[in-house]
Amino acid sequence: WYLDSGCSRHMTGDPSKFSSLKLKNEGNVTYGDNNKGRILGHGNIGNSSSLTLIENVLLVEGLKHNLLSISQLSDKGFKIEFDNTCCLICDKKTKEIRFIGKRIDNIYMLDLEHSIAISNTKCLITKEDNIWLWHRRAAHIHMDHLNKLSRKELVIGLPKLKFSKDKLCDACQKGKQVKASFKRKNQISTTRPLQLIHMDLFGFSRTRSLGGNYYGLVIVDDYSRFTWVMFLVNKNEAFNAFKKFSKLVQNEKNLNITSIRSDHGGEFQKILFQKFCEEHGISHNFSAPRTPQQNGVVERKNRSLEELARTMLNETKLPKYFWVDAISTACHVLNKVLIWPILKKTPYEIYNGRKPNISYFRVFGCKCFVLNNGK
């Protein structure tokens, strides 16, 4: 069976495919070349007792291929997910994988008979695949962390799975070999978002990004641990990037930035930066020279972002100039899946006041298709 996004109904020309069939003249179907095929009837394929029933399939005279309509599957409560090797057809309510299709010659195909056999054995293999799929979607964060998110229901859209791994992810092993040695702070000194923000600049990147950037400005809110990353062509852009950022977030939250903590980087000691802080009543605190541990909050965040970005690039084999996209993805994911131990919530929920929905997460670097509305 071919999965077809341009087909409005399931259809086949082979009556032997049906488990039940009602013969009736129901008009015609029109093909892409404007030729027509006569509808001889409709029926069901598969077995309802094994939850693999495909309903309302048309029997079309002379049709040489078996076609499954993606839109009709969606209307019946299925969710279809594609990557570069296969597609998963899941029940939206139970999150159970019902069918697995394979990509053959750039076409996604489904062997319904084989899928029925998988369903009858409770899809033990596909559950394991689903666990690893979510590990990859969540930018390769630790399985124990995914377990906490699922068990404590801290996010929306994460299926109820037991995330335990019995082998090391190759991409994680290559991307996370360097470990930070900062001692974590076990208490919080702020009482609201934007009361204190931590800032740090990373770069110079030896690889120019697609957008021409070589540096990144990382900003972490102390209270929520919500993180922002702005990418720069050179260090001199840091002040303007921060000025735009401060105006945006203060308007969004209707709160003022009270204090900034950074290292002694030259980009943070410019007269323009100091003048801006004085005019807006912002206290700017510096860490001691050659003591990055005093700016540990943002230093650790930098480490995490770089490790996850490196891991995703290693797995996908994408060119290094995608480093901005990888770090942006890592930042977006961490804001929604990390658990801030002190407040026992994700940064997104602490900062925005609602649980994040991660059901739309996809594996970094997976194939996607652009819908062109005829323009």
C-alpha positions as CSV (number, residue, x, y, z in Angstrom):
1,W,0.0,0.0,0.0
2,Y,1.3,3.5,-1.0
3,L,0.8,6.4,1.5
4,D,-0.5,9.2,-0.7
5,S,-1.0,12.8,0.5
6,G,-2.7,13.7,-2.8
7,C,-5.4,11.0,-2.5
8,S,-8.6,12.0,-0.8
9,R,-9.8,8.4,-0.2
10,H,-8.3,5.0,0.5
11,M,-8.7,2.9,-2.7
12,T,-7.6,-0.3,-4.4
13,G,-8.4,-2.3,-7.6
14,D,-8.0,-5.7,-5.9
15,P,-11.2,-7.1,-4.3
16,S,-9.2,-9.8,-2.5
17,K,-7.7,-7.1,-0.2
18,F,-11.1,-6.6,1.6
19,S,-12.2,-8.3,4.8
20,S,-15.7,-7.0,4.1
21,L,-17.0,-5.5,0.9
22,K,-20.2,-3.9,-0.2
23,L,-20.6,-3.8,-4.0
24,K,-22.4,-0.7,-5.2
25,N,-22.0,1.7,-8.1
26,E,-20.8,4.9,-6.4
27,G,-19.7,7.1,-9.3
28,N,-16.1,7.7,-10.4
29,V,-12.8,8.9,-9.0
30,T,-10.6,11.3,-11.0
31,Y,-6.9,10.7,-11.3
32,G,-4.2,13.3,-11.5
33,D,-4.1,13.1,-15.3
34,N,-7.9,13.7,-15.4
35,N,-8.7,10.1,-16.3
36,K,-11.5,8.5,-14.4
37,G,-12.0,5.2,-12.7
38,R,-15.4,3.6,-11.8
39,I,-16.1,3.0,-8.1
40,L,-17.5,-0.6,-7.8
41,G,-18.1,-0.5,-4.0
42,H,-16.4,0.1,-0.6
43,G,-15.4,-1.9,2.4
44,N,-12.9,-2.6,5.2
45,I,-9.4,-4.0,5.2
46,G,-7.8,-5.7,8.2
47,N,-9.1,-7.0,11.5
48,S,-11.1,-5.0,14.1
49,S,-10.2,-7.4,16.9
50,S,-6.5,-6.7,16.4
51,L,-7.0,-2.9,16.1
52,T,-5.7,-2.9,12.6
53,L,-8.9,-2.1,10.7
54,I,-8.9,0.3,7.8
55,E,-12.4,1.4,7.1
56,N,-14.2,2.9,4.0
57,V,-11.8,1.7,1.3
58,L,-13.0,2.2,-2.2
59,L,-12.9,-0.6,-4.8
60,V,-12.0,1.1,-8.1
61,E,-12.1,-0.6,-11.4
62,G,-8.7,-1.0,-13.1
63,L,-6.7,0.7,-10.4
64,K,-3.2,-0.9,-10.4
65,H,-2.0,0.3,-7.0
66,N,-3.3,0.2,-3.5
67,L,-3.5,3.7,-2.1
68,L,-3.9,4.9,1.5
69,S,-5.1,8.5,1.9
70,I,-3.1,10.4,4.6
71,S,-6.0,12.9,5.0
72,Q,-8.5,10.0,5.6
73,L,-6.2,8.4,8.1
74,S,-5.9,11.8,10.0
75,D,-9.7,12.2,10.0
76,K,-10.0,8.8,11.6
77,G,-7.8,9.7,14.6
78,F,-4.4,8.6,13.3
79,K,-1.2,10.6,13.5
80,I,1.4,10.0,10.7
81,E,5.1,10.8,11.4
82,F,7.8,10.6,8.7
83,D,11.5,10.5,8.8
84,N,14.1,9.6,6.2
85,T,13.7,5.8,6.5
86,C,10.1,5.1,7.6
87,C,6.8,6.4,8.8
88,L,4.8,5.7,11.9
89,I,1.0,5.6,12.0
90,C,-0.1,6.1,15.6
91,D,-3.4,6.4,17.5
92,K,-3.7,10.0,18.6
93,K,-5.5,9.1,21.8
94,T,-3.5,6.1,23.1
95,K,-0.2,7.1,21.4
96,E,0.1,3.4,20.3
97,I,1.9,2.7,17.1
98,R,-0.5,0.8,14.9
99,F,1.4,0.6,11.6
100,I,5.0,1.0,10.4
101,G,5.7,2.0,6.8
102,K,9.0,1.9,5.0
103,R,10.5,4.3,2.6
104,I,11.4,2.5,-0.7
105,D,12.6,4.5,-3.8
106,N,11.5,7.8,-2.2
107,I,8.0,6.4,-1.7
108,Y,6.5,5.5,1.7
109,M,4.9,2.0,1.6
110,L,2.9,0.0,4.1
111,D,2.6,-3.8,4.2
112,L,-0.7,-4.2,6.1
113,E,-0.3,-7.9,6.5
114,H,3.1,-7.5,8.2
115,S,1.8,-4.6,10.3
116,I,-1.0,-6.8,11.6
117,A,1.6,-9.4,12.8
118,I,3.4,-6.6,14.6
119,S,0.2,-5.4,16.3
120,N,-0.6,-8.9,17.5
121,T,2.8,-9.1,19.3
122,K,2.0,-5.8,21.1
123,C,4.6,-3.8,19.2
124,L,7.4,-4.4,21.7
125,I,10.0,-3.4,19.2
126,T,8.2,-0.3,18.1
127,K,7.8,0.8,21.8
128,E,11.6,0.6,22.1
129,D,11.9,2.6,18.8
130,N,9.5,5.2,20.2
131,I,11.6,5.7,23.3
132,W,14.7,6.3,21.2
133,L,12.7,8.6,18.9
134,W,11.8,10.8,21.8
135,H,15.4,10.8,23.1
136,R,16.4,12.2,19.7
137,R,13.5,14.6,19.5
138,A,14.5,16.0,22.9
139,A,18.0,16.9,21.6
140,H,19.5,13.8,23.3
141,I,18.8,14.7,26.9
142,H,19.3,11.9,29.4
143,M,16.7,9.1,29.6
144,D,16.3,9.6,33.3
145,H,15.2,13.2,32.7
146,L,12.6,12.1,30.2
147,N,11.3,9.7,32.8
148,K,10.8,12.5,35.3
149,L,9.0,14.7,32.7
150,S,6.7,11.8,31.9
151,R,6.1,10.6,35.4
152,K,5.5,14.0,36.9
153,E,3.5,15.2,33.9
154,L,5.5,18.4,33.6
155,V,5.0,18.7,29.8
156,I,2.1,18.1,27.4
157,G,2.5,15.7,24.4
158,L,5.1,13.3,25.8
159,P,3.8,9.7,25.6
160,K,3.7,7.5,28.7
161,L,6.8,5.4,28.2
162,K,9.4,4.0,30.5
163,F,12.6,5.7,29.3
164,S,15.4,3.3,30.3
165,K,18.3,2.7,28.1
166,D,20.5,-0.5,28.1
167,K,23.1,0.9,25.7
168,L,24.9,4.1,25.0
169,C,23.6,6.4,22.2
170,D,26.5,6.7,19.8
171,A,25.8,10.3,19.1
172,C,25.7,11.1,22.8
173,Q,29.0,9.3,23.3
174,K,30.7,11.4,20.6
175,G,29.0,14.7,21.5
176,K,29.2,14.7,25.3
177,Q,32.7,13.5,26.1
178,V,33.7,16.8,27.8
179,K,32.2,17.4,31.2
180,A,31.9,20.6,33.3
181,S,33.1,20.6,36.9
182,F,31.1,23.4,38.4
183,K,29.5,22.9,41.8
184,R,25.8,23.5,41.6
185,K,24.0,26.1,43.6
186,N,21.4,24.5,45.9
187,Q,19.4,27.6,46.7
188,I,17.7,30.4,44.7
189,S,18.4,34.1,45.5
190,T,15.7,35.7,43.3
191,T,11.9,35.8,43.7
192,R,10.7,36.6,40.1
193,P,11.7,36.4,36.5
194,L,14.2,39.1,35.2
195,Q,15.3,40.1,38.7
196,L,18.7,38.8,37.8
197,I,20.0,37.6,34.4
198,H,23.3,35.9,33.6
199,M,25.1,36.8,30.4
200,D,28.0,35.2,28.5
201,L,29.5,35.4,25.0
202,F,30.8,32.3,23.2
203,G,32.9,32.2,20.0
204,F,34.9,32.8,17.9
205,S,33.5,29.9,15.9
206,R,35.9,28.6,13.3
207,T,33.0,27.9,11.0
208,R,30.9,30.7,9.6
209,S,27.2,29.9,10.0
210,L,24.7,30.1,7.1
211,G,23.7,33.5,8.3
212,G,27.3,34.7,8.5
213,N,27.6,34.5,12.4
214,Y,30.6,33.7,14.4
215,Y,29.5,34.4,18.0
216,G,26.6,33.8,20.3
217,L,25.2,35.8,23.2
218,V,23.6,33.5,25.9
219,I,21.3,35.0,28.5
220,V,19.8,33.0,31.4
221,D,17.1,34.2,33.7
222,D,18.2,33.3,37.3
223,Y,14.8,32.6,38.7
224,S,13.3,30.4,36.0
225,R,16.5,29.3,34.1
226,F,14.8,30.3,30.9
227,T,17.4,30.9,28.2
228,W,17.8,33.0,25.1
229,V,20.6,32.9,22.5
230,M,21.3,35.7,20.0
231,F,23.8,35.1,17.2
232,L,26.3,37.8,16.2
233,V,28.7,38.4,13.3
234,N,31.2,40.1,15.7
235,K,31.5,41.0,19.4
236,N,30.7,44.6,18.8
237,E,27.1,43.6,18.2
238,A,26.6,42.4,21.7
239,F,25.4,45.7,23.2
240,N,22.8,46.3,20.5
241,A,21.6,42.7,20.8
242,F,21.2,43.1,24.6
243,K,19.5,46.5,24.2
244,K,16.9,45.0,21.9
245,F,16.5,41.9,24.1
246,S,15.9,44.0,27.3
247,K,13.2,46.1,25.7
248,L,11.5,43.1,24.3
249,V,11.4,40.9,27.4
250,Q,10.5,43.8,29.8
251,N,7.5,44.8,27.6
252,E,6.4,41.1,27.3
253,K,6.5,40.5,31.1
254,N,5.9,44.0,32.3
255,L,8.8,43.5,34.6
256,N,12.2,45.3,34.9
257,I,15.6,43.8,34.7
258,T,17.2,44.5,38.1
259,S,20.6,43.1,37.9
260,I,23.1,41.5,35.4
261,R,25.9,39.1,36.1
262,S,28.7,38.6,33.5
263,D,32.4,38.1,33.2
264,H,34.9,40.8,32.4
265,G,34.6,40.4,28.6
266,G,35.4,43.6,26.8
267,E,32.0,43.6,25.2
268,F,30.4,44.0,28.6
269,Q,32.7,46.7,29.9
270,K,32.1,49.2,27.1
271,I,31.0,52.8,28.1
272,L,27.8,52.4,26.1
273,F,26.9,49.3,28.1
274,Q,27.7,50.9,31.4
275,K,25.7,54.0,30.5
276,F,22.7,52.0,29.5
277,C,22.7,50.2,32.8
278,E,23.0,53.4,34.8
279,E,20.1,55.0,32.8
280,H,17.8,52.1,33.4
281,G,18.7,51.4,37.0
282,I,20.4,48.0,36.3
283,S,23.1,46.8,38.6
284,H,25.9,45.1,36.6
285,N,28.0,42.6,38.6
286,F,31.2,41.0,37.3
287,S,32.7,37.7,38.2
288,A,36.3,37.7,39.4
289,P,38.9,37.6,36.6
290,R,39.9,34.0,35.5
291,T,37.1,32.6,37.7
292,P,34.3,31.3,35.4
293,Q,32.8,29.4,38.3
294,Q,31.4,32.7,39.6
295,N,29.4,33.0,36.4
296,G,28.6,29.3,36.6
297,V,24.9,29.5,35.7
298,V,25.5,30.7,32.2
299,E,28.8,28.8,31.8
300,R,27.0,25.5,32.5
301,K,24.2,26.5,30.1
302,N,26.8,27.2,27.4
303,R,28.3,23.8,28.0
304,S,24.9,22.1,27.7
305,L,24.0,23.9,24.5
306,E,27.3,23.1,22.9
307,E,27.2,19.4,23.9
308,L,23.7,18.9,22.6
309,A,24.4,20.9,19.4
310,R,27.5,18.8,18.7
311,T,25.6,15.6,19.4
312,M,22.8,16.5,16.9
313,L,25.3,17.5,14.2
314,N,27.3,14.3,14.8
315,E,24.1,12.2,14.4
316,T,22.7,13.9,11.3
317,K,26.1,14.3,9.6
318,L,25.0,17.8,8.7
319,P,27.7,20.4,7.7
320,K,29.2,22.4,10.6
321,Y,27.8,25.6,9.3
322,F,24.4,24.4,10.7
323,W,25.8,25.1,14.2
324,V,23.5,28.1,14.8
325,D,20.4,25.9,13.9
326,A,21.6,23.2,16.3
327,I,22.2,25.5,19.2
328,S,18.9,27.2,18.6
329,T,17.2,23.8,18.7
330,A,19.0,22.8,21.8
331,C,18.0,26.1,23.5
332,H,14.3,25.7,22.5
333,V,14.2,22.1,23.7
334,L,16.0,22.7,27.0
335,N,13.6,25.5,27.9
336,K,10.7,23.1,27.6
337,V,12.2,19.8,29.0
338,L,14.7,20.7,31.7
339,I,13.5,20.5,35.2
340,W,14.7,23.3,37.5
341,P,15.3,21.2,40.7
342,I,14.5,24.0,43.2
343,L,11.1,24.9,41.8
344,K,10.5,21.4,40.3
345,K,9.1,22.8,37.0
346,T,10.5,23.4,33.6
347,P,11.9,26.9,32.8
348,Y,9.1,27.4,30.3
349,E,6.4,26.8,32.9
350,I,8.1,29.0,35.5
351,Y,8.6,31.9,33.0
352,N,5.3,31.7,31.2
353,G,3.0,30.2,33.8
354,R,1.8,27.2,31.8
355,K,3.0,23.7,31.0
356,P,4.9,23.4,27.7
357,N,3.4,21.3,24.9
358,I,6.2,19.2,23.2
359,S,4.0,17.1,20.9
360,Y,5.3,18.9,17.8
361,F,8.9,18.1,18.5
362,R,10.7,16.4,15.7
363,V,14.2,14.9,15.3
364,F,16.8,17.6,14.4
365,G,17.7,17.2,10.7
366,C,14.8,15.0,9.7
367,K,13.2,15.4,6.3
368,C,10.3,17.8,6.0
369,F,8.0,18.9,3.2
370,V,7.0,22.4,2.4
371,L,3.4,23.0,1.5
372,N,3.2,25.4,-1.5
373,N,-0.3,26.9,-1.8
374,G,0.1,27.5,-5.5
375,K,2.0,30.7,-5.0
